[in-house]
Every structure is written in C-alpha cells, then in structure tokens.
Amino acid sequence: MMRLLHTRLRLAEDRGIALISVIAIGAVIALLVATAIATSIASVKASRESQDTSGALAAAYAGVEEYQSLLANNPAYVRFGNSASRYTTPPGRPDLKSDVTLPTGAAANTAFELGPTGEWTDVPGSSGTADFRYEVNNSAYDATGVVTLRSTGRVGGATRSIIADLKQEGFVAYVYFTDLETSDPNSETSTCNRYAWGSPARPSGCGEIKFDGGDVLDGDVHSNDVIVICNATFKKAVTTEYKPSSGPAYKRLNPAPTCNPQFDSGVPAFKGHIEMPPTNNALLKETRSDLTASDVPKPGCLYTGPTSIVFNNNGTMTVKSPWTKATRTAGDAATATSGSTPAACGVIAQLNSTSGATVPVPDNNVVYVQNVPGATNNVNYSATPPSGVRCTATSTLRADNGLGYPLADEKADASAYGCRNGDLFTRGAVKGKLTLASSNYIYAVGDLTYSDSKEDVLGLVGQNAVYVWNPINNSDNCLPGYCNTNRTLQAAILSVKHTFTVQNFASIGYRGELRITGSIAQRYRGPVGNGTTTSISNGYKKKYSYDTRFKYTAPPKFLAPLTTTYGVTTFIEVDPPFAANGSYR
C-alpha cells in the first residue's frame, strides 16, 4: 500500500512538472512567433524605405537628364532658373549669385518650383510615384562654360539630392580638331572646301596634310574629314566623321613598314559632325558697355588695329595699340559712334605710345582686337595713320604697322602685317584666366606659358589664322636672333575661318619641337613642318599634350561648336535640401 501511494504521488508530481514545462514552452513559442511577426513587419517597412530611398536617387538622376536634354535643344537654357532658390542665390554669397529668370508660357518648367505648394516634375514611366525638382547655378558659366545643377528626387517620404557639373562638349574636348584635312585654299568658293568622303568628294591636288615624322598627340583627336596618317603616335581616342563601308576609318599614306602609325587607344572610330561657328563676333560683343548684365555681365577690353600684348608673370599685361581710341563701345563695334575708355583697359595716350600701357589682366574676361573700322563716324575710325604707323613702303623706308613689323630685313608676305588689320602679337607668362581674340591674325611671337599651370587659363581665337611667328630674310633663312629651337604654347587655340600653322614653316630648317599643352581647333589643317616619313627637315615636330583641366572648364567665353551637347563632368550626392513635402529643411 505504501509503495502504491508513493507511486501515485510520484505520478502526480511528474504531471505537475510536465504541465509547467508545456506552459513554459508555449510561452517561448508565442514569444518567438511575436518576434518573427514584428521582425517581418519591420523588414517590410525597411524594405519599403530602402526602395523609396533608392528610387529617390534614381529620380534625382532623371532630373539631371531632363535638364541636359533642355540644354541640348536650347543652349540659352542656362539663363533659366528660379532666383528664389537658395542654391541659385546662396544667402550671403553675392559672388555665387546666378543671373536667371523663370521660363514662362509654354516653356514654363515645374522642376524650377519651390516650397510645399510648388509642383514637382514626374519621372516619365513612374505613374506618378517618383518625381524631381532642380535648382541651377550659372555664376561660373561665362568664365568657365560650366553650369551646376542640384537635382532632388522624391519617392514616398524619401528625398535624395545630387549636384552635377555640366559643361559644353566643345572644341576644348580635343587636343586636336580639324574640319577639313587639307591646306587652306584661301577661297570660300574653292572646290577644296569639300570633305574627302563627301559627294561630290574633294578633288585631288588640294594638298592633303598628313601626320608624320614622329608626331605625338597625347589627347583625344577628331576630324570631320578623312585623316591622313603615315608615322605618328596617338595616345588617346581618335574619331572621324569618315565612315567607310569597310576598312580603317583613316587614310594610310603608304603600307608598313614605310608608314606605321601607332594608336594606343584603338584605331580611329566614327563620330558625328562638329560644326564650326562662322565668325568669332560673339566675343567682340563681350566688349560692349551698353548691354544688360544678363547679356554681358562684365565687359572686356577692345583694341583697334595692330596690337601687341605682352604678359608679365605678376598678373599684368603691357598693351601697345596705336590706333585705339575707345576700349569699349556703346553699340556694335563696327557701327558704334560712341564708346568709353575705362582705366582697366589702359589710358589711351599710353596705349598709343611706344612703351604701351601696363594694366591688370582682365581676369575671367575677353580681350578683342578689331580691324580699324571703315565707317567715318565710328568712334575708333581714323582717316590717317597715327604717328609711327607707315602703311606704304617708300624707296628708303619699309612699311611699319606701328609695332615694328615687319622687322628690318624681314621677307614679309604681302598679306602679313597690314597696318589697319586687327592683328594681335602676343607672348609672355600669363597669370589669370583670359581669352584673346582678333578679327584677323594672331601671332604667337614668343612662348606663351602659365605662371601657375593649375590656375591660369588662356584662349586664343583668331577669325583668320593663328600663327607661330617665324620671320625669314630674303634668302629664306631665319633672321639672326629669331632662330630659336623648340616653342612652347599653353593655350586653347581656335582658328575660326582658316588655320593654325607655323609662319614660313618650309624655309626655316629643323627647329625642334612645337610643344603645345592645351587644345587646337581649326577649319583647315595647318602645316608646322615638312620632311620625310621618318623625320622633319623644316619647321617643327608636333608634341601636343591635352590640358586635362579642359574636361571640366574652358577659357572665359570660349567659342563652342554650333552643334553641341552638355556632358556631366562630375556627380556628387549631397544632403537633400527639401523634405518630402517640398519645404526647405
């Protein structure tokens, strides 16, 4: 009996323990289920937030793409924006204030709107679940060609923002650009003004110019024509509008081993047409004082007739310009009857003197040298040459453009050194950011270098040829004292109607390397030397290196192709300025 009682008590005890265990296990399971449910809900929420965040960034990129397309269709779109934006007009930073207006009417753009009541622009294809707005800052555009955009995307309750720098993909994108791979025919009606691949094609005998003799081009190269190559090294991409049905997209002068070009980044490939501007008059406009700040924020300097500009490495330049009377005009320079003489461009009496006027480099601006106007009521017209200028040679005296050209004993081409021409003669060490332009020729009469290769920028834009000056005597030899070997130019160079070339290149013997750091663009190919397929016997061997800064900036107000796009040079994500309700944070 006692054994039976003990057994029953033991069973009851076991049942109590089991019940407690079941309850405990059930509680644990319930806790695990609750945790799993909570975790699942949190995961779904986090996933949703992650999707919204990713979508908001994609929407911000969509805003940049839309703005790019608007710029491509209308380059003047850089002048549109919302001046009330804190990015467009940063508080307390007048130096970063943009000059913009809102587009109106059919051109109105909801992406420029601000605040909780302002609209957003839907991302195409998002069914209204994603949208964006953007703010533009063009304060650096006139100086660098770069416009900056802050684009904010929104999805659900998430916003994300990126800043993009957009720059014109212009001539400065290339170390070497040519429209026609032929010698300058000096005639707009010549049949040589055709592309070799065109229909009708350019006839033979137009003087195709080849890359040869150890030429080295370290930068992207483009031609609208058929590039002729023998021996040369191309370190970066080479593109051309020539698109043959078969074979290489260039003309090899002779088979190997006579001609053996080297393409470090692949053989030439097709790329569409890049249209040259017809004139550089857009730069002449930059010297007018009568235009609004939105058209010409800060006028540059205008000089008339042959002008010498020597750069000093202290940030000044010495200017001699015998014909100049007004250095800014009220109205178009060709017809202007009035003008001004700001001290920043030089005192007229000093400009007209043999010593010249030394003035600060007009930083982030333009200097233009024009022909002496023909209209008698023009503010810069002169009926007779000023003192020191002799337009016609006599039996005892040579002609003199007022700057000492031509030199004594120099054999000068009949078209050179015209006493009323807008010719610019320049050399020196540039300290600042500047574009020099002329209505006729630009002569680099010595080396042109930067005082600071990281900060200084120079553009040279000739309506006609840009020459590397090399005077010769009547025996076709270089003049004593001017037979320098090697020449250095640091600049973006553009010849709108003609060519970049070395003066008298075929008559000066081998002169070493023409070392250019920057960019060259021209209507026609200009020779800088000649010789055999392996060496240069006259003139210079090319050593052209691209100034990689031109990927992100350009000389002030430098001319762009008529057909241009805007590429993004940099992207960076920043804290979003807008909350999801559209208000500034």
C-alpha positions in Angstrom: 0.0 0.0 0.0 2.8 2.4 0.9 4.5 1.5 -2.3 1.3 2.2 -4.3 0.8 5.5 -2.6 4.3 6.5 -3.2 3.9 5.6 -6.9 0.7 7.7 -7.2 2.3 10.7 -5.5 5.3 10.4 -7.8 3.0 10.3 -10.9 1.1 13.4 -9.7 4.3 15.2 -9.2 5.5 14.3 -12.7 2.2 15.5 -14.2 2.7 18.9 -12.4 6.2 19.2 -13.7 5.0 18.4 -17.3 2.3 21.0 -17.1 4.7 23.7 -16.1 7.1 22.6 -18.9 4.3 22.8 -21.5 3.3 26.3 -20.3 6.9 27.4 -20.4 7.5 26.0 -23.9 4.2 27.6 -25.2 5.3 31.0 -23.9 8.6 30.7 -25.6 6.9 29.7 -28.9 4.5 32.6 -28.5 7.4 35.0 -27.9 9.2 33.6 -31.0 6.1 34.0 -33.1 5.6 37.5 -31.9 9.2 38.4 -32.6 9.1 36.9 -36.0 5.9 38.8 -36.8 7.5 42.1 -35.5 10.7 41.4 -37.4 8.8 40.6 -40.6 6.8 43.8 -40.3 10.0 45.8 -39.6 11.7 44.1 -42.5 8.8 45.0 -44.9 8.9 48.6 -43.6 12.7 48.8 -44.0 12.5 47.3 -47.4 9.9 49.8 -48.4 12.0 52.7 -47.1 15.1 51.2 -48.9 13.1 51.1 -52.1 11.9 54.6 -51.7 15.4 55.8 -50.9 16.9 54.1 -54.0 14.0 55.4 -56.1 14.6 58.9 -54.9 18.2 58.8 -56.1 17.2 57.5 -59.5 14.6 60.3 -59.7 17.4 62.9 -59.0 19.4 61.5 -61.9 16.3 61.7 -64.1 16.2 65.4 -63.3 19.8 65.9 -64.5 19.0 64.0 -67.7 16.0 66.2 -68.4 18.0 69.4 -67.8 20.7 68.1 -70.2 18.1 67.5 -72.9 16.7 71.0 -72.5 20.2 72.5 -72.8 20.9 70.4 -75.9 17.8 71.8 -77.6 18.4 75.3 -76.4 21.9 76.3 -75.2 20.5 79.6 -73.9 18.6 77.5 -71.3 21.5 78.1 -68.9 19.8 81.5 -68.3 16.7 79.9 -66.9 16.1 79.2 -63.2 14.4 80.3 -60.1 16.3 83.2 -58.4 14.4 82.5 -55.1 16.3 79.2 -54.8 18.9 79.1 -52.1 21.2 77.2 -54.5 20.7 79.7 -57.3 21.2 82.7 -55.0 23.1 81.5 -51.9 22.5 83.7 -48.9 25.4 85.8 -48.1 27.4 84.8 -51.2 26.9 87.5 -53.9 29.9 86.0 -55.8 27.8 82.9 -56.4 24.6 84.6 -57.3 23.2 83.4 -60.7 21.7 85.5 -63.4 18.5 83.6 -64.2 14.8 84.1 -65.0 11.9 81.7 -64.9 10.7 80.4 -68.3 7.2 81.4 -68.9 4.2 80.4 -71.1 4.6 77.2 -73.0 8.2 77.0 -71.8 7.3 77.0 -68.1 9.1 74.3 -66.2 7.6 72.8 -62.9 11.0 71.5 -62.0 12.1 75.0 -61.0 9.3 75.4 -58.5 9.9 75.7 -54.7 8.1 75.2 -51.4 5.3 72.9 -50.2 2.9 74.5 -52.7 5.3 74.2 -55.6 4.9 71.4 -58.1 7.4 68.6 -58.8 8.0 67.0 -62.2 7.0 63.4 -62.6 9.7 60.9 -63.7 8.4 59.5 -67.1 7.1 56.0 -66.7 6.8 56.1 -62.9 3.0 56.5 -62.9 3.3 59.5 -60.6 5.2 57.6 -57.9 8.6 59.4 -58.5 9.3 63.0 -59.2 12.0 65.6 -59.1 12.8 69.3 -59.0 16.1 71.0 -59.6 18.0 74.3 -59.0 20.6 75.8 -61.3 23.6 77.9 -60.6 25.2 79.6 -63.6 27.5 82.0 -61.7 30.6 80.4 -63.3 29.2 79.8 -66.7 30.5 82.9 -68.5 34.0 82.3 -67.1 34.3 78.5 -67.5 31.4 77.2 -69.6 30.2 75.2 -66.7 26.7 75.3 -65.2 25.9 73.5 -61.9 22.7 71.7 -61.2 21.3 70.5 -57.8 18.6 67.9 -58.5 16.4 66.4 -55.8 14.4 63.3 -56.4 11.4 62.2 -54.3 9.7 58.8 -53.8 7.2 58.3 -51.0 8.6 60.0 -47.9 12.2 59.9 -49.1 14.2 62.6 -50.9 17.8 62.4 -52.2 19.9 65.0 -54.0 22.9 65.2 -56.3 25.0 68.0 -57.7 26.1 67.8 -61.3 28.5 70.0 -63.2 27.6 70.2 -66.8 30.0 71.5 -69.5 29.7 72.1 -73.2 31.4 69.3 -75.1 33.2 71.8 -77.4 36.5 72.2 -79.2 38.4 72.1 -75.9 37.4 68.5 -75.5 40.2 67.7 -78.1 43.9 68.2 -78.2 43.4 68.5 -82.0 40.3 69.2 -84.0 40.1 69.9 -87.8 37.2 70.5 -90.0 39.0 69.8 -93.4 42.2 67.8 -93.7 43.6 70.0 -96.5 45.7 73.1 -97.0 43.9 76.4 -96.7 42.6 77.3 -100.2 42.0 80.9 -99.1 38.8 80.9 -101.0 35.3 80.1 -99.8 34.3 79.1 -103.4 37.1 76.6 -103.9 36.2 73.0 -104.7 38.7 72.1 -102.0 36.1 73.1 -99.5 34.7 69.6 -99.5 35.2 66.5 -97.4 37.2 63.7 -99.0 34.4 61.3 -98.1 31.6 63.6 -99.4 29.6 63.6 -102.5 30.9 65.2 -104.5 34.2 64.4 -103.0 37.1 66.8 -102.7 39.2 66.7 -105.9 42.8 65.6 -105.8 45.5 68.2 -105.7 44.1 70.2 -102.7 47.1 69.5 -100.6 46.2 66.8 -98.0 48.3 67.2 -94.9 49.5 64.1 -93.0 50.5 63.2 -89.5 54.1 62.1 -89.8 57.7 62.2 -88.8 57.4 61.2 -85.1 54.4 63.4 -84.3 52.9 62.6 -80.9 49.4 63.7 -79.8 48.5 63.0 -76.2 44.8 63.7 -76.1 41.6 63.0 -78.0 41.7 63.8 -81.7 38.7 64.5 -84.0 38.3 65.4 -87.7 35.2 65.9 -89.8 37.3 64.7 -92.7 39.5 61.7 -93.7 42.6 61.8 -91.6 45.8 61.0 -93.5 48.5 59.3 -91.4 52.0 57.9 -92.0 54.1 57.8 -88.9 52.6 59.3 -85.8 51.6 58.3 -82.3 48.1 58.9 -81.0 47.9 58.2 -77.3 44.1 58.8 -76.8 41.0 58.2 -78.8 40.9 59.2 -82.5 37.5 59.9 -84.1 36.3 61.0 -87.5 33.1 61.7 -89.5 34.5 59.4 -92.2 32.6 56.1 -92.1 33.8 53.7 -94.8 31.8 50.6 -95.6 34.9 48.6 -94.9 38.5 49.1 -93.9 40.0 51.6 -91.5 38.4 55.0 -90.8 41.5 56.8 -91.9 43.9 57.0 -94.9 47.2 55.3 -94.5 49.7 57.1 -96.8 51.8 54.0 -97.5 51.9 50.4 -96.3 54.1 49.3 -93.4 57.0 49.5 -92.7 57.2 52.9 -94.5 54.1 54.1 -92.6 53.4 52.6 -89.3 51.0 54.8 -87.2 50.5 53.9 -83.5 47.1 54.0 -81.9 47.4 53.5 -78.1 43.6 53.7 -77.6 42.3 51.9 -80.6 42.1 52.7 -84.3 40.0 55.7 -85.5 36.3 55.3 -85.0 33.2 57.2 -86.3 31.8 60.2 -84.5 29.3 62.7 -85.9 29.8 66.2 -87.3 31.1 69.1 -85.2 30.1 72.4 -86.8 32.5 75.3 -86.7 31.0 78.8 -85.9 31.0 81.2 -88.9 32.7 84.0 -87.0 34.1 85.0 -83.6 31.9 88.1 -83.4 30.2 86.7 -80.2 33.5 87.5 -78.5 33.5 91.0 -79.9 30.1 91.6 -78.3 31.7 91.0 -74.9 33.4 94.4 -75.1 30.2 96.4 -75.3 29.3 98.6 -72.4 25.7 99.2 -73.3 24.3 95.7 -72.8 22.5 94.4 -69.8 24.2 92.4 -67.2 22.4 89.3 -68.3 23.9 89.7 -71.8 27.4 90.9 -70.8 27.9 90.7 -67.1 31.4 92.3 -67.2 32.6 93.9 -70.4 36.1 93.1 -71.6 38.6 95.3 -73.5 38.6 96.3 -77.2 41.7 97.4 -79.1 41.8 98.6 -82.6 44.3 97.9 -85.4 47.6 96.0 -84.8 48.1 95.4 -81.1 50.8 93.9 -79.0 50.1 92.2 -75.7 53.0 91.0 -73.6 52.1 89.1 -70.4 54.0 89.7 -67.3 54.1 87.0 -64.6 52.9 89.4 -61.9 49.3 89.4 -63.3 49.7 92.4 -65.6 50.0 92.8 -69.3 51.6 95.5 -71.4 49.5 96.6 -74.3 50.5 98.7 -77.3 47.8 99.7 -79.7 48.5 102.8 -81.8 45.0 103.1 -83.5 42.8 102.6 -80.4 40.6 105.5 -79.3 37.9 103.7 -77.3 38.3 100.4 -75.4 34.6 99.7 -75.0 31.8 100.7 -77.3 28.1 101.6 -76.9 26.6 99.6 -79.7 28.0 97.1 -82.2 31.7 97.8 -82.6 31.5 98.0 -86.4 28.9 100.8 -86.2 29.4 102.3 -82.8 29.6 106.1 -82.7 30.4 106.4 -79.1 32.4 104.5 -76.5 34.4 104.7 -73.3 38.0 104.5 -72.1 38.0 102.7 -68.7 41.3 102.7 -66.9 41.1 98.9 -66.6 41.8 98.6 -70.3 44.6 101.2 -70.3 45.0 105.0 -70.7 44.7 105.9 -74.4 47.8 108.0 -74.5 49.8 105.2 -73.1 48.2 102.6 -75.4 49.2 104.7 -78.3 52.8 105.2 -77.1 55.8 103.1 -77.9 56.1 101.9 -74.3 52.4 100.9 -74.0 50.1 100.7 -71.1 50.6 98.1 -68.3 47.2 97.0 -66.8 46.0 94.1 -64.8 45.0 91.0 -66.8 41.2 91.3 -67.2 40.6 88.1 -65.3 37.7 85.8 -66.4 37.2 88.0 -69.4 37.8 88.7 -73.1 40.2 91.0 -75.0 39.3 91.6 -78.6 41.4 93.2 -81.4 39.4 94.6 -84.3 40.3 95.9 -87.7 40.3 99.7 -88.0 36.6 100.4 -88.8 35.7 101.8 -92.2 32.8 104.0 -91.2 33.9 107.6 -90.8 31.6 108.2 -87.9 32.8 105.2 -85.9 34.3 106.0 -82.5 37.5 104.1 -83.5 37.8 105.4 -87.0 41.0 107.2 -88.2 41.4 108.7 -91.6 45.2 108.9 -91.4 47.7 106.6 -89.7 48.8 107.6 -86.2 52.4 108.5 -85.5 54.8 105.6 -86.0 52.5 103.8 -88.5 53.6 103.7 -92.1 51.1 101.8 -94.3 53.1 102.1 -97.5 56.8 101.4 -98.0 59.0 104.1 -99.7 62.2 103.7 -101.6 64.1 104.4 -98.3 61.7 103.3 -95.6 59.9 100.0 -95.0 56.3 99.8 -94.1 55.6 99.6 -90.3 52.4 98.6 -88.6 53.3 100.7 -85.6 54.6 97.8 -83.6 57.9 97.2 -85.6 56.5 94.6 -88.0 57.9 93.7 -90.4 61.3 93.5 -88.9 64.3 95.1 -90.7 65.4 92.7 -93.4 62.4 90.5 -93.0 60.8 89.0 -96.0 57.1 89.5 -95.4 54.2 88.0 -97.1 52.0 90.6 -98.9 49.0 89.7 -96.6 51.0 90.0 -93.4 51.3 92.9 -91.0 48.6 95.1 -92.6 48.7 98.5 -90.9 44.9 98.7 -90.4 44.3 95.0 -89.6 43.1 93.6 -86.3 46.3 91.6 -85.8 47.3 90.6 -82.3 51.0 89.9 -81.4 51.4 88.2 -78.1 53.9 86.4 -75.8 54.8 86.0 -72.1 53.8 84.3 -68.9 50.0 84.6 -68.3 48.7 85.0 -64.7 44.9 84.9 -64.8 42.1 83.5 -66.9 41.6 85.2 -70.3 40.5 84.7 -73.9 42.3 86.8 -76.6 40.5 87.2 -79.9 41.2 89.0 -83.1 39.3 89.9 -86.3 42.3 88.9 -88.4 45.5 87.1 -87.4 47.0 86.1 -84.0 50.8 85.8 -84.0 52.5 84.0 -81.1 55.7 85.9 -81.3 57.3 84.0 -78.4 56.5 81.4 -75.9 53.1 81.6 -74.2 53.1 79.9 -70.8 51.2 79.9 -67.5 52.6 81.4 -64.3 50.6 78.7 -62.5 49.7 75.7 -64.6 46.9 74.7 -62.2 45.2 78.1 -62.0 45.9 80.1 -65.2 44.0 79.6 -68.4 44.4 81.2 -71.9 42.3 81.1 -75.0 43.4 82.3 -78.5 40.6 82.7 -81.0 41.6 84.1 -84.4 38.9 84.9 -87.0 41.6 84.0 -89.5 44.9 82.2 -89.0 46.7 81.7 -85.7 50.5 81.8 -86.5 53.6 80.6 -84.7 55.7 83.6 -85.7 58.9 82.7 -87.6 60.4 85.6 -89.7 62.8 84.9 -92.6 65.1 87.0 -94.7 65.2 87.4 -98.4 67.3 84.3 -98.7 64.6 82.3 -97.0 66.7 81.8 -93.9 65.6 82.6 -90.3 66.6 86.0 -89.2 69.6 86.1 -86.8 68.3 86.3 -83.3 65.0 84.6 -84.2 66.2 81.1 -84.9 65.0 79.6 -81.6 64.6 75.9 -81.3 61.5 74.5 -79.6 58.5 76.6 -79.0 56.0 76.3 -76.1 52.4 77.4 -76.2 50.0 76.7 -73.3 46.5 77.7 -74.5 43.3 76.6 -76.1 43.7 77.7 -79.8 40.9 78.2 -82.3 41.1 79.5 -85.9 37.5 80.0 -87.0 37.9 80.5 -90.7 41.4 79.4 -91.5 44.2 77.5 -89.8 46.8 77.1 -87.1 50.2 77.0 -88.6 53.9 77.9 -88.4 54.8 81.0 -90.4 57.3 80.2 -93.2 57.4 76.6 -92.0 59.0 75.3 -95.2 62.0 77.7 -95.2 63.5 77.6 -91.7 65.3 74.3 -91.2 64.5 71.9 -88.5 63.6 73.9 -85.4 62.8 71.2 -82.8 59.5 70.5 -81.1 56.4 72.6 -81.1 55.3 71.9 -77.6 51.6 72.7 -77.0 49.7 72.0 -73.9 46.0 72.7 -74.4 43.8 72.3 -77.4 43.9 73.2 -81.1 40.8 73.6 -83.4 40.9 74.9 -87.0 38.9 75.0 -90.2 41.8 73.7 -92.3 44.9 71.7 -91.5 47.9 74.0 -91.0 51.4 72.5 -91.5 54.0 73.2 -88.9 56.8 71.3 -90.6 57.7 69.1 -93.6 60.2 66.3 -94.3 60.4 62.6 -94.9 58.2 59.9 -93.4 60.6 59.5 -90.6 61.9 62.9 -89.8 61.2 66.7 -90.1 63.6 68.7 -92.2 61.9 72.1 -91.9 59.8 73.5 -89.2 58.7 71.7 -86.1 57.8 68.2 -84.9 54.5 68.1 -83.1 54.4 67.4 -79.4 50.8 68.1 -78.4 49.5 67.4 -74.9 46.0 67.9 -73.8 45.3 70.2 -70.8 43.1 67.8 -68.8 41.6 70.8 -67.0 39.6 71.5 -70.2 37.5 68.5 -69.4 36.0 70.5 -66.6 36.5 74.1 -67.6 37.3 76.3 -70.6 38.8 79.7 -71.2 36.4 82.5 -70.5 33.6 82.7 -73.0 35.5 80.4 -75.4 33.5 79.7 -78.6 31.6 76.5 -78.8 30.5 74.5 -81.9 27.2 75.3 -83.4 26.2 71.7 -82.7 26.9 71.0 -79.1 25.9 68.9 -76.2 26.4 69.3 -72.4 28.2 66.4 -70.7 28.3 65.8 -66.9 31.9 66.2 -65.7 31.2 65.5 -62.0 28.5 64.0 -59.8 28.3 64.2 -56.0 25.5 63.2 -53.6 24.6 65.8 -51.0 22.1 66.1 -48.2 18.7 66.8 -49.7 17.7 70.4 -49.2 13.9 69.6 -49.5 11.7 67.5 -47.2 9.2 65.2 -48.9 6.5 68.0 -48.5 8.7 70.3 -50.6 9.8 72.7 -48.0 13.4 73.6 -47.3 14.9 71.6 -44.4 
